[in-house]
Amino acid sequence: MADRNALLKQIGETSFTLDELRLYLDTHPLDENAMNAYAEHADRRRQLLNEYADRFEPLTCDCICTETNGSDGTKTQYPGQKHWTWADGPIPWDTEANAYAESAAGTKGGI
C-alpha cells in the first residue's frame, strides 16, 4: 500500500463485502461457497486492519497491541514509550486532520 487513503479504501471495500455476505448468509445459511467467501474476506480484512495499525494507528480496538503499543516510537508523540495507541493519529473520517497529517508526511491521497 502506497498510502493511508488507499489502505482505508481497501478496508472499506472488504468490510462492505463482508456486510453483504453476512446479509446473504442470514437467508442462505447452508451456502458453502458464501461461507468460504466470508472466511476469505474476513481474513483479508484482518490483515488489512493489522497493516493499517502497524503503519498508522489502530482503526478498531481489536488492533491495539497491549504488548508493544507504539513503543517503536515511529508514529507517536511518545517516542520509545509504551502507551495507549488508540489516539495516536487522526480519526479516518476527520478529513481536515488527515489532510494535515498527509501534508506533514509529504503524501497526498484521496478516496
N, CA, C and O atoms as a GROMACS GRO file, in nm:
protein
  444
    1MET      N    1   0.083  -0.118   0.000
    1MET     CA    2   0.000   0.000   0.000
    1MET      C    3   0.088   0.125   0.000
    1MET      O    4   0.179   0.138   0.082
    2ALA      N    5   0.060   0.212  -0.090
    2ALA     CA    6   0.141   0.332  -0.100
    2ALA      C    7   0.102   0.436   0.004
    2ALA      O    8   0.189   0.507   0.055
    3ASP      N    9  -0.023   0.446   0.038
    3ASP     CA   10  -0.062   0.550   0.133
    3ASP      C   11  -0.183   0.511   0.216
    3ASP      O   12  -0.249   0.410   0.193
    4ARG      N   13  -0.208   0.595   0.312
    4ARG     CA   14  -0.316   0.574   0.408
    4ARG      C   15  -0.453   0.562   0.340
    4ARG      O   16  -0.531   0.473   0.373
    5ASN      N   17  -0.481   0.650   0.247
    5ASN     CA   18  -0.613   0.651   0.184
    5ASN      C   19  -0.640   0.526   0.100
    5ASN      O   20  -0.752   0.476   0.097
    6ALA      N   21  -0.536   0.477   0.032
    6ALA     CA   22  -0.553   0.356  -0.047
    6ALA      C   23  -0.582   0.237   0.044
    6ALA      O   24  -0.665   0.152   0.012
    7LEU      N   25  -0.514   0.231   0.157
    7LEU     CA   26  -0.537   0.123   0.252
    7LEU      C   27  -0.677   0.134   0.314
    7LEU      O   28  -0.746   0.033   0.329
    8LEU      N   29  -0.719   0.255   0.349
    8LEU     CA   30  -0.854   0.275   0.402
    8LEU      C   31  -0.960   0.234   0.300
    8LEU      O   32  -1.064   0.178   0.335
    9LYS      N   33  -0.933   0.262   0.173
    9LYS     CA   34  -1.027   0.225   0.068
    9LYS      C   35  -1.041   0.073   0.060
    9LYS      O   36  -1.152   0.021   0.048
   10GLN      N   37  -0.929   0.002   0.066
   10GLN     CA   38  -0.934  -0.144   0.063
   10GLN      C   39  -1.006  -0.200   0.185
   10GLN      O   40  -1.082  -0.296   0.173
   11ILE      N   41  -0.984  -0.142   0.301
   11ILE     CA   42  -1.053  -0.185   0.422
   11ILE      C   43  -1.203  -0.164   0.407
   11ILE      O   44  -1.282  -0.251   0.442
   12GLY      N   45  -1.242  -0.048   0.355
   12GLY     CA   46  -1.384  -0.018   0.334
   12GLY      C   47  -1.450  -0.113   0.235
   12GLY      O   48  -1.562  -0.159   0.258
   13GLU      N   49  -1.380  -0.143   0.126
   13GLU     CA   50  -1.436  -0.233   0.026
   13GLU      C   51  -1.452  -0.375   0.082
   13GLU      O   52  -1.553  -0.441   0.060
   14THR      N   53  -1.351  -0.420   0.155
   14THR     CA   54  -1.356  -0.554   0.213
   14THR      C   55  -1.466  -0.561   0.320
   14THR      O   56  -1.536  -0.661   0.330
   15SER      N   57  -1.479  -0.456   0.399
   15SER     CA   58  -1.584  -0.451   0.502
   15SER      C   59  -1.723  -0.454   0.438
   15SER      O   60  -1.813  -0.521   0.488
   16PHE      N   61  -1.740  -0.382   0.329
   16PHE     CA   62  -1.867  -0.381   0.257
   16PHE      C   63  -1.901  -0.521   0.207
   16PHE      O   64  -2.014  -0.567   0.220
   17THR      N   65  -1.802  -0.589   0.150
   17THR     CA   66  -1.823  -0.724   0.101
   17THR      C   67  -1.865  -0.817   0.215
   17THR      O   68  -1.956  -0.899   0.198
   18LEU      N   69  -1.800  -0.804   0.330
   18LEU     CA   70  -1.837  -0.886   0.446
   18LEU      C   71  -1.981  -0.857   0.490
   18LEU      O   72  -2.054  -0.950   0.524
   19ASP      N   73  -2.020  -0.731   0.490
   19ASP     CA   74  -2.158  -0.696   0.528
   19ASP      C   75  -2.259  -0.762   0.434
   19ASP      O   76  -2.360  -0.817   0.478
   20GLU      N   77  -2.230  -0.757   0.303
   20GLU     CA   78  -2.320  -0.817   0.206
   20GLU      C   79  -2.325  -0.969   0.222
   20GLU      O   80  -2.432  -1.030   0.213
   21LEU      N   81  -2.209  -1.030   0.245
   21LEU     CA   82  -2.208  -1.174   0.265
   21LEU      C   83  -2.284  -1.214   0.392
   21LEU      O   84  -2.352  -1.317   0.394
   22ARG      N   85  -2.271  -1.134   0.497
   22ARG     CA   86  -2.347  -1.163   0.621
   22ARG      C   87  -2.496  -1.160   0.595
   22ARG      O   88  -2.570  -1.247   0.641
   23LEU      N   89  -2.542  -1.059   0.522
   23LEU     CA   90  -2.684  -1.049   0.490
   23LEU      C   91  -2.730  -1.169   0.407
   23LEU      O   92  -2.836  -1.226   0.432
   24TYR      N   93  -2.650  -1.206   0.309
   24TYR     CA   94  -2.684  -1.321   0.225
   24TYR      C   95  -2.690  -1.449   0.309
   24TYR      O   96  -2.783  -1.528   0.296
   25LEU      N   97  -2.590  -1.467   0.395
   25LEU     CA   98  -2.585  -1.588   0.477
   25LEU      C   99  -2.700  -1.595   0.579
   25LEU      O  100  -2.735  -1.704   0.624
   26ASP      N  101  -2.756  -1.480   0.615
   26ASP     CA  102  -2.874  -1.481   0.703
   26ASP      C  103  -2.992  -1.554   0.639
   26ASP      O  104  -3.072  -1.618   0.708
   27THR      N  105  -3.001  -1.545   0.506
   27THR     CA  106  -3.112  -1.610   0.436
   27THR      C  107  -3.071  -1.738   0.364
   27THR      O  108  -3.157  -1.812   0.316
   28HIS      N  109  -2.940  -1.764   0.355
   28HIS     CA  110  -2.888  -1.884   0.287
   28HIS      C  111  -2.779  -1.947   0.375
   28HIS      O  112  -2.663  -1.952   0.335
   29PRO      N  113  -2.816  -1.995   0.494
   29PRO     CA  114  -2.715  -2.038   0.591
   29PRO      C  115  -2.638  -2.164   0.552
   29PRO      O  116  -2.537  -2.196   0.616
   30LEU      N  117  -2.682  -2.236   0.449
   30LEU     CA  118  -2.612  -2.359   0.410
   30LEU      C  119  -2.525  -2.340   0.285
   30LEU      O  120  -2.468  -2.437   0.235
   31ASP      N  121  -2.515  -2.218   0.234
   31ASP     CA  122  -2.438  -2.192   0.113
   31ASP      C  123  -2.288  -2.197   0.144
   31ASP      O  124  -2.230  -2.102   0.198
   32GLU      N  125  -2.227  -2.311   0.110
   32GLU     CA  126  -2.087  -2.333   0.142
   32GLU      C  127  -1.993  -2.235   0.070
   32GLU      O  128  -1.894  -2.191   0.128
   33ASN      N  129  -2.026  -2.200  -0.053
   33ASN     CA  130  -1.943  -2.104  -0.127
   33ASN      C  131  -1.944  -1.967  -0.058
   33ASN      O  132  -1.840  -1.902  -0.048
   34ALA      N  133  -2.059  -1.926  -0.012
   34ALA     CA  134  -2.069  -1.797   0.057
   34ALA      C  135  -1.994  -1.801   0.190
   34ALA      O  136  -1.929  -1.703   0.228
   35MET      N  137  -2.003  -1.914   0.260
   35MET     CA  138  -1.930  -1.926   0.387
   35MET      C  139  -1.779  -1.921   0.364
   35MET      O  140  -1.706  -1.858   0.441
   36ASN      N  141  -1.732  -1.987   0.257
   36ASN     CA  142  -1.590  -1.982   0.224
   36ASN      C  143  -1.546  -1.841   0.185
   36ASN      O  144  -1.440  -1.794   0.225
   37ALA      N  145  -1.630  -1.773   0.107
   37ALA     CA  146  -1.600  -1.636   0.067
   37ALA      C  147  -1.595  -1.545   0.190
   37ALA      O  148  -1.510  -1.456   0.199
   38TYR      N  149  -1.687  -1.568   0.283
   38TYR     CA  150  -1.688  -1.488   0.405
   38TYR      C  151  -1.558  -1.508   0.483
   38TYR      O  152  -1.498  -1.412   0.531
   39ALA      N  153  -1.515  -1.632   0.497
   39ALA     CA  154  -1.392  -1.662   0.570
   39ALA      C  155  -1.272  -1.596   0.503
   39ALA      O  156  -1.186  -1.539   0.571
   40GLU      N  157  -1.265  -1.602   0.371
   40GLU     CA  158  -1.153  -1.541   0.298
   40GLU      C  159  -1.152  -1.389   0.317
   40GLU      O  160  -1.047  -1.331   0.345
   41HIS      N  161  -1.269  -1.326   0.303
   41HIS     CA  162  -1.275  -1.181   0.317
   41HIS      C  163  -1.251  -1.137   0.462
   41HIS      O  164  -1.193  -1.031   0.486
   42ALA      N  165  -1.295  -1.217   0.558
   42ALA     CA  166  -1.270  -1.184   0.698
   42ALA      C  167  -1.121  -1.188   0.728
   42ALA      O  168  -1.069  -1.102   0.798
   43ASP      N  169  -1.051  -1.289   0.674
   43ASP     CA  170  -0.906  -1.296   0.691
   43ASP      C  171  -0.838  -1.176   0.625
   43ASP      O  172  -0.747  -1.116   0.683
   44ARG      N  173  -0.882  -1.143   0.505
   44ARG     CA  174  -0.823  -1.028   0.433
   44ARG      C  175  -0.844  -0.899   0.511
   44ARG      O  176  -0.753  -0.817   0.521
   45ARG      N  177  -0.964  -0.881   0.566
   45ARG     CA  178  -0.993  -0.758   0.643
   45ARG      C  179  -0.904  -0.752   0.767
   45ARG      O  180  -0.853  -0.645   0.802
   46ARG      N  181  -0.885  -0.864   0.832
   46ARG     CA  182  -0.798  -0.869   0.950
   46ARG      C  183  -0.655  -0.830   0.913
   46ARG      O  184  -0.589  -0.755   0.986
   47GLN      N  185  -0.608  -0.883   0.800
   47GLN     CA  186  -0.473  -0.849   0.752
   47GLN      C  187  -0.461  -0.700   0.722
   47GLN      O  188  -0.363  -0.636   0.761
   48LEU      N  189  -0.560  -0.645   0.654
   48LEU     CA  190  -0.558  -0.502   0.621
   48LEU      C  191  -0.563  -0.414   0.746
   48LEU      O  192  -0.492  -0.315   0.756
   49LEU      N  193  -0.649  -0.452   0.842
   49LEU     CA  194  -0.657  -0.375   0.966
   49LEU      C  195  -0.525  -0.380   1.043
   49LEU      O  196  -0.482  -0.280   1.100
   50ASN      N  197  -0.461  -0.496   1.045
   50ASN     CA  198  -0.332  -0.508   1.113
   50ASN      C  199  -0.224  -0.427   1.042
   50ASN      O  200  -0.140  -0.364   1.106
   51GLU      N  201  -0.226  -0.430   0.908
   51GLU     CA  202  -0.129  -0.350   0.832
   51GLU      C  203  -0.149  -0.201   0.861
   51GLU      O  204  -0.053  -0.128   0.882
   52TYR      N  205  -0.276  -0.158   0.863
   52TYR     CA  206  -0.304  -0.018   0.892
   52TYR      C  207  -0.257   0.019   1.033
   52TYR      O  208  -0.197   0.125   1.053
   53ALA      N  209  -0.284  -0.068   1.129
   53ALA     CA  210  -0.241  -0.042   1.267
   53ALA      C  211  -0.089  -0.034   1.276
   53ALA      O  212  -0.035   0.050   1.348
   54ASP      N  213  -0.019  -0.121   1.205
   54ASP     CA  214   0.127  -0.120   1.207
   54ASP      C  215   0.184   0.006   1.143
   54ASP      O  216   0.283   0.061   1.192
   55ARG      N  217   0.122   0.051   1.036
   55ARG     CA  218   0.176   0.166   0.962
   55ARG      C  219   0.128   0.300   1.016
   55ARG      O  220   0.199   0.400   1.007
   56PHE      N  221   0.007   0.304   1.072
   56PHE     CA  222  -0.050   0.431   1.115
   56PHE      C  223  -0.093   0.424   1.261
   56PHE      O  224  -0.014   0.452   1.351
   57GLU      N  225  -0.219   0.386   1.283
   57GLU     CA  226  -0.272   0.368   1.418
   57GLU      C  227  -0.388   0.270   1.409
   57GLU      O  228  -0.441   0.248   1.300
   58PRO      N  229  -0.428   0.211   1.521
   58PRO     CA  230  -0.537   0.113   1.514
   58PRO      C  231  -0.670   0.176   1.476
   58PRO      O  232  -0.706   0.284   1.524
   59LEU      N  233  -0.743   0.107   1.388
   59LEU     CA  234  -0.878   0.152   1.350
   59LEU      C  235  -0.985   0.092   1.438
   59LEU      O  236  -1.091   0.152   1.458
   60THR      N  237  -0.958  -0.025   1.491
   60THR     CA  238  -1.053  -0.091   1.580
   60THR      C  239  -0.979  -0.132   1.706
   60THR      O  240  -0.856  -0.145   1.707
   61CYS      N  241  -1.054  -0.151   1.812
   61CYS     CA  242  -0.990  -0.190   1.938
   61CYS      C  243  -0.926  -0.327   1.928
   61CYS      O  244  -0.837  -0.359   2.008
   62ASP      N  245  -0.967  -0.409   1.832
   62ASP     CA  246  -0.905  -0.540   1.812
   62ASP      C  247  -0.761  -0.529   1.764
   62ASP      O  248  -0.685  -0.625   1.776
   63CYS      N  249  -0.723  -0.415   1.709
   63CYS     CA  250  -0.590  -0.396   1.653
   63CYS      C  251  -0.491  -0.334   1.752
   63CYS      O  252  -0.376  -0.310   1.717
   64ILE      N  253  -0.535  -0.307   1.872
   64ILE     CA  254  -0.445  -0.249   1.971
   64ILE      C  255  -0.361  -0.360   2.031
   64ILE      O  256  -0.413  -0.458   2.084
   65CYS      N  257  -0.230  -0.344   2.023
   65CYS     CA  258  -0.139  -0.444   2.080
   65CYS      C  259  -0.093  -0.393   2.216
   65CYS      O  260  -0.016  -0.296   2.224
   66THR      N  261  -0.138  -0.456   2.320
   66THR     CA  262  -0.103  -0.409   2.455
   66THR      C  263   0.040  -0.445   2.492
   66THR      O  264   0.093  -0.394   2.591
   67GLU      N  265   0.104  -0.532   2.412
   67GLU     CA  266   0.243  -0.568   2.441
   67GLU      C  267   0.340  -0.461   2.391
   67GLU      O  268   0.431  -0.421   2.463
   68THR      N  269   0.321  -0.415   2.268
   68THR     CA  270   0.413  -0.316   2.212
   68THR      C  271   0.359  -0.174   2.221
   68THR      O  272   0.431  -0.082   2.259
   69ASN      N  273   0.230  -0.158   2.187
   69ASN     CA  274   0.161  -0.029   2.198
   69ASN      C  275   0.245   0.093   2.163
   69ASN      O  276   0.263   0.183   2.245
   70GLY      N  277   0.296   0.095   2.042
   70GLY     CA  278   0.364   0.214   1.992
   70GLY      C  279   0.503   0.235   2.048
   70GLY      O  280   0.557   0.344   2.034
   71SER      N  281   0.561   0.136   2.111
   71SER     CA  282   0.690   0.156   2.176
   71SER      C  283   0.805   0.173   2.077
   71SER      O  284   0.915   0.210   2.116
   72ASP      N  285   0.779   0.145   1.946
   72ASP     CA  286   0.886   0.168   1.850
   72ASP      C  287   0.910   0.317   1.828
   72ASP      O  288   1.015   0.356   1.777
   73GLY      N  289   0.814   0.400   1.864
   73GLY     CA  290   0.830   0.546   1.860
   73GLY      C  291   0.823   0.609   1.724
   73GLY      O  292   0.853   0.728   1.711
   74THR      N  293   0.786   0.535   1.621
   74THR     CA  294   0.787   0.590   1.486
   74THR      C  295   0.662   0.672   1.453
   74THR      O  296   0.668   0.755   1.362
   75LYS      N  297   0.551   0.650   1.522
   75LYS     CA  298   0.427   0.717   1.484
   75LYS      C  299   0.361   0.786   1.603
   75LYS      O  300   0.238   0.790   1.611
   76THR      N  301   0.440   0.839   1.693
   76THR     CA  302   0.378   0.883   1.817
   76THR      C  303   0.442   1.007   1.875
   76THR      O  304   0.554   1.044   1.839
   77GLN      N  305   0.371   1.069   1.963
   77GLN     CA  306   0.427   1.182   2.037
   77GLN      C  307   0.501   1.135   2.162
   77GLN      O  308   0.556   1.216   2.237
   78TYR      N  309   0.504   1.003   2.184
   78TYR     CA  310   0.572   0.943   2.300
   78TYR      C  311   0.683   0.851   2.250
   78TYR      O  312   0.673   0.730   2.268
   79PRO      N  313   0.788   0.903   2.188
   79PRO     CA  314   0.889   0.816   2.128
   79PRO      C  315   0.950   0.718   2.227
   79PRO      O  316   0.995   0.755   2.336
   80GLY      N  317   0.950   0.591   2.186
   80GLY     CA  318   1.014   0.487   2.265
   80GLY      C  319   0.941   0.446   2.391
   80GLY      O  320   0.993   0.365   2.468
   81GLN      N  321   0.823   0.501   2.416
   81GLN     CA  322   0.749   0.467   2.537
   81GLN      C  323   0.625   0.385   2.505
   81GLN      O  324   0.551   0.416   2.411
   82LYS      N  325   0.605   0.281   2.582
   82LYS     CA  326   0.482   0.202   2.570
   82LYS      C  327   0.367   0.288   2.619
   82LYS      O  328   0.374   0.345   2.728
   83HIS      N  329   0.262   0.298   2.540
   83HIS     CA  330   0.148   0.384   2.574
   83HIS      C  331   0.022   0.334   2.504
   83HIS      O  332   0.029   0.246   2.418
   84TRP      N  333  -0.089   0.389   2.539
   84TRP     CA  334  -0.218   0.356   2.478
   84TRP      C  335  -0.224   0.420   2.340
   84TRP      O  336  -0.228   0.543   2.330
   85THR      N  337  -0.224   0.337   2.234
   85THR     CA  338  -0.210   0.388   2.098
   85THR      C  339  -0.340   0.430   2.030
   85THR      O  340  -0.338   0.484   1.920
   86TRP      N  341  -0.451   0.406   2.095
   86TRP     CA  342  -0.581   0.432   2.031
   86TRP      C  343  -0.591   0.573   1.975
   86TRP      O  344  -0.652   0.592   1.870
   87ALA      N  345  -0.533   0.670   2.042
   87ALA     CA  346  -0.547   0.810   1.999
   87ALA      C  347  -0.419   0.865   1.936
   87ALA      O  348  -0.399   0.987   1.938
   88ASP      N  349  -0.332   0.781   1.880
   88ASP     CA  350  -0.207   0.828   1.821
   88ASP      C  351  -0.227   0.912   1.696
   88ASP      O  352  -0.152   1.007   1.673
   89GLY      N  353  -0.325   0.881   1.616
   89GLY     CA  354  -0.339   0.952   1.489
   89GLY      C  355  -0.478   1.010   1.473
   89GLY      O  356  -0.566   0.988   1.557
   90PRO      N  357  -0.497   1.085   1.363
   90PRO     CA  358  -0.630   1.142   1.338
   90PRO      C  359  -0.730   1.031   1.304
   90PRO      O  360  -0.695   0.931   1.242
   91ILE      N  361  -0.854   1.050   1.344
   91ILE     CA  362  -0.956   0.953   1.310
   91ILE      C  363  -0.980   0.960   1.158
   91ILE      O  364  -0.977   1.069   1.101
   92PRO      N  365  -1.004   0.847   1.093
   92PRO     CA  366  -1.011   0.844   0.947
   92PRO      C  367  -1.113   0.938   0.886
   92PRO      O  368  -1.092   0.987   0.775
   93TRP      N  369  -1.224   0.965   0.955
   93TRP     CA  370  -1.328   1.050   0.897
   93TRP      C  371  -1.305   1.198   0.924
   93TRP      O  372  -1.384   1.281   0.880
   94ASP      N  373  -1.198   1.234   0.994
   94ASP     CA  374  -1.164   1.374   1.016
   94ASP      C  375  -1.077   1.421   0.900
   94ASP      O  376  -0.954   1.418   0.908
   95THR      N  377  -1.142   1.464   0.792
   95THR     CA  378  -1.069   1.496   0.669
   95THR      C  379  -0.970   1.610   0.686
   95THR      O  380  -0.864   1.609   0.624
   96GLU      N  381  -1.001   1.708   0.768
   96GLU     CA  382  -0.910   1.820   0.791
   96GLU      C  383  -0.782   1.772   0.860
   96GLU      O  384  -0.671   1.807   0.819
   97ALA      N  385  -0.797   1.692   0.963
   97ALA     CA  386  -0.679   1.640   1.035
   97ALA      C  387  -0.597   1.547   0.947
   97ALA      O  388  -0.475   1.549   0.953
   98ASN      N  389  -0.664   1.465   0.866
   98ASN     CA  390  -0.591   1.374   0.778
   98ASN      C  391  -0.518   1.449   0.668
   98ASN      O  392  -0.407   1.410   0.630
   99ALA      N  393  -0.578   1.555   0.616
   99ALA     CA  394  -0.509   1.636   0.516
   99ALA      C  395  -0.383   1.698   0.576
   99ALA      O  396  -0.280   1.703   0.510
  100TYR      N  397  -0.391   1.743   0.700
  100TYR     CA  398  -0.274   1.799   0.768
  100TYR      C  399  -0.168   1.690   0.789
  100TYR      O  400  -0.050   1.714   0.766
  101ALA      N  401  -0.211   1.573   0.833
  101ALA     CA  402  -0.116   1.463   0.858
  101ALA      C  403  -0.046   1.422   0.730
  101ALA      O  404   0.074   1.396   0.730
  102GLU      N  405  -0.120   1.416   0.620
  102GLU     CA  406  -0.061   1.380   0.491
  102GLU      C  407   0.036   1.486   0.442
  102GLU      O  408   0.143   1.453   0.391
  103SER      N  409   0.000   1.613   0.457
  103SER     CA  410   0.091   1.718   0.412
  103SER      C  411   0.217   1.722   0.497
  103SER      O  412   0.324   1.752   0.446
  104ALA      N  413   0.205   1.692   0.625
  104ALA     CA  414   0.321   1.688   0.714
  104ALA      C  415   0.412   1.571   0.677
  104ALA      O  416   0.534   1.580   0.691
  105ALA      N  417   0.352   1.461   0.631
  105ALA     CA  418   0.430   1.344   0.594
  105ALA      C  419   0.477   1.350   0.450
  105ALA      O  420   0.556   1.266   0.406
  106GLY      N  421   0.429   1.450   0.375
  106GLY     CA  422   0.469   1.464   0.236
  106GLY      C  423   0.395   1.372   0.140
  106GLY      O  424   0.445   1.342   0.032
  107THR      N  425   0.276   1.328   0.180
  107THR     CA  426   0.197   1.241   0.091
  107THR      C  427   0.067   1.310   0.057
  107THR      O  428   0.020   1.399   0.129
  108LYS      N  429   0.010   1.266  -0.054
  108LYS     CA  430  -0.121   1.316  -0.093
  108LYS      C  431  -0.206   1.195  -0.125
  108LYS      O  432  -0.155   1.092  -0.169
  109GLY      N  433  -0.334   1.208  -0.102
  109GLY     CA  434  -0.421   1.095  -0.132
  109GLY      C  435  -0.565   1.137  -0.135
  109GLY      O  436  -0.600   1.249  -0.098
  110GLY      N  437  -0.647   1.048  -0.180
  110GLY     CA  438  -0.790   1.072  -0.182
  110GLY      C  439  -0.863   0.943  -0.210
  110GLY      O  440  -0.815   0.856  -0.282
  111ILE      N  441  -0.975   0.933  -0.152
  111ILE     CA  442  -1.054   0.811  -0.174
  111ILE      C  443  -1.145   0.835  -0.290
  111ILE      O  444  -1.222   0.746  -0.327
   0.00000   0.00000   0.00000
